[in-house]
Amino acid sequence: MIIYETRPSPAPTMWEKLTVSDMAATMQDMNAAGEAVTPENLRLRGYSLSDITCYGLKAANLARKRAIKVTA
C-alpha cells in the first residue's frame, strides 16, 4: 500500500509573485518584439538560471493568460 502526503503547498511569497509577474511581462515584451522567448534570452535580460527554472513555467502561463485577456 502506498500512502501519499496530502499537505497543501505553501502560499507563494510576495517575492515569488513579483518575480513571476515581472518575468511574464518580459516574456510578453519579447514576444511582441518578435524575439524568441528562450531561457538563454531570459538570461540575457537579467534573470538567473534558478529563477528561470523555478518560475519560468508559471510566468509563461501568466503571460499567456494576460495575452488572451487583452485580445478577447
Secondary structure, 3 states (H helix, E strand, C coil): CCCCCCCCCCCCCHHHHHHHHHHHHHHHHHHHCCCCCCHHHHHHCCCCHHHHHHHHHHHHHHHHHHHHHHHC
